[in-house]
Amino acid sequence: MNSFHFPQSRGDVEALDAEDPLAHCRAAFALPEGVTYLVGHSLGPATQGALMALQRAADDGWVRDRVGAWNSANWIGLAEQVGAKLARLIGAGEREVLVCDSVSVNLYKLAASAQPLAAARRLVVEEDEFPTDQYILEGLSSMTGVELVRAAPGQGIAELKGGVLVKSLVNYRTGEVADVAADEAAAQAEGGLIVWDLSHATGVLDVRLKAWGARLAAGCTYKYLNGGPGAPAFVFVDEALAPELASPLPGWMGHARPFDFKSAYQPKEGAARFAAGTPPILSLAALDGALDIFQGLNMADVQQKARRLSQMCLVLAEKAGLKISCPIEADRRGGHISVRHCEGYAVVRAMHDWGIEADFRAPDTIRFGLSPLFLSYAEVWDAMQELTEILETRSWDKACYREKAVVT
Ligand SMILES: *Cc1c(COP(=O)(O)O)cnc(C)c1O
């Protein structure tokens, strides 16, 4: 952040945009004019690349080659191929990443397969962890009889004691970033294993799994990777550990030769052993196309812009009177900031009517996602001026804005 002079005026933000190495990426997104999309941390917007890849898979595969496309378009190898493409973005080797299932299912598969390798029969999750991570460990605990320990926020490593911990790299609510290298060193010293949840980190932070010593991870592709609604998630497995891991859901797609139709199970090499059933080809194709935008980008540039944008957003949100509930230092955060307002939901709904999309997490958290590939400094600056006006004029104070939708 050293060379970053905090902008004082709209002229300053225009100067930041003029020298932004990622400014060209915006044109690749199918985003309407007049919308400031601060929810890329929840559902990344469509890119032209994703839409074209989806159309191509439908036309050249499903329509033209039909079942033959499993071979002609290599649909059978697509989950591994897209995994290899994604690997570069998280500092992993090509055979260490497989795209499959949802984050929830992948957490289950990884934690279950890690447990027999850990020094202690013990599952650990922090109380402020994303709910699905907690539910999945609860389910695994009741299925296997392995004790589940609920650690206080930030105490997961202290409670690990040689067991298996599931932990987010970026906390979904506060945006706080964990120190993977330090946590891995502590876990390994006592024979424990960590399954990292990279959902809010992938595609926005400069993640270096191998360099940091991470061994197991799962993550999301429909957030900062813009893979599309419900796009399949991924698993990362350190290649040295992979041969020792047995998936608790050893479906035929994880078999070394599924079309031999043998009764005896022989898992694939590497992360691919975590495949279970037939992959969702159309979604995978869209994700494949979405990842093209990252080709040639330096993830350090992506992370730096996310942090500059989020720092600017945070300072302006605080000036507008919102209470900050994420770390103040940019390098302790992921790509979003969170603030609090007792009528947060109504504020988010009012912002929507002003063309600014943000999201709300009960009971009172508003999140602003600062996706660096399609947002400009000027756009975020303007959105925060409008938010200031919404708060000053209490434009959010209407009954219609308080009626909650199912998805917030
Ligand atoms: C978004 C998110 C998920 C998503 O889980 P799915 O099973 O893919 O729906 C999981 N964990 C965290 C921390 C998330 O932010």
The ligand as an ORCA input file, in Angstrom:
! r2SCAN-3c Opt
* xyz 0 1
  C     -19.915    -18.923     -0.542
  C     -19.329    -19.795      0.490
  C     -19.553    -21.171      0.464
  C     -20.443    -21.776     -0.580
  O     -20.767    -23.095     -0.349
  P     -21.581    -23.926     -1.422
  O     -21.685    -25.259     -0.827
  O     -20.780    -23.943     -2.698
  O     -22.909    -23.264     -1.617
  C     -18.921    -21.950      1.429
  N     -18.124    -21.393      2.362
  C     -17.893    -20.064      2.413
  C     -16.988    -19.497      3.448
  C     -18.508    -19.231      1.494
  O     -18.308    -17.921      1.541
*
